[in-house]
Amino acid sequence: GKMRDHPSSRVDLRSDTVTQPTKGMREAMAASVVGDDVLGDDPTVTELQEQVAKLIGKEAGLFVPSGTMSNAVALRTHTRPGDEIIVESSAHIYIYEGGGYAALCGASIALVPGERGLMTPAQVTKAIRKAEGSLGHSPDCSLVCVENTANRGGGTCYDLATLDAIADVAKKNGCATHMDGARLFHAVEATGTSAADICRSYDSVSICLSKGLGAPVGSVLVGSAAFIKQARRWRKMFGGGMRQSGVLAAACLYAIKHNLPRIKEDAVRAKAIAEGVEDLEGFSVDIAHIQTNLFYVQTVKPASVVVQELKEKEVDLLSTGEHTVRVVVHLHITDEDVTRTIAAFAAVAQIAENGSAHKKQRVDY
């Protein structure tokens, strides 16, 4: 098969964060022109910030070490202690960011029970609480956050009309809007809508470059010039002011140029794995709702056992529940890896209680 550009022979489907810098990317990093970004004169960081801002249709950008810091800085810039933030109940901001909204922002959070990680405008309307007129009982909702694609939703994407409507509801109620676009470019690919259009109604957007795009480190937060000026202060306070960070920004620029065009392959391979696994006894996948590079598999056996058995077959993935594992496809995964993964799942299906694996009985009515 195609050169995997990875030192290990294992198939690593734990996350798209496992991608390693390829030879070309390492060369770009080695050759990067740098300065001191805290002093504002690292040309490579500046170029990256401008390029991402332009791609998303915003005035300015800020390079930060991680997606978690990008969201934390955005939340802190948009809110004051005692404010409330609205997110979908399985949002990364709520589940996977160490409670930063509380610890760093002093903000309360309102959880909206969306469907597959996606909220509706009506749900958002219902969730907005204001201090005004509540005799001081309510926190002040000042920010609505959407996650696109929605990780825990199974890599699902909002459609444009819903995004615009949610932003409209927020605006009418005096709330700012933030999009956690950690995997935004997968949504661009899946929906055929440009990044600028997807983000047009949002005040700020966080873009991750160390996932599907394959950079080793880094996210860019984008928004208005005034917003980014304020965000820079919080980045510094949170310890994210880096110096010769052009070395990292060079990897990100390389990723945008070389890895963005191939991102569509990830969804194709994800779907291929999903279809192969869905055919096996003991596993089920909601094929109809796979839109991007990641999906969840429901397992009859405990997920921890499935993970261990797949590990012995050189396939690595994470369990996300007692009977759920997650599969994430990225640039190191080849067609050959797809075949190997399905074969590994088939072998695990065979290590069933009765020792026999068979394809599901399909009944056509």
Disulfide bonds with the S-S distance in Angstrom:
none
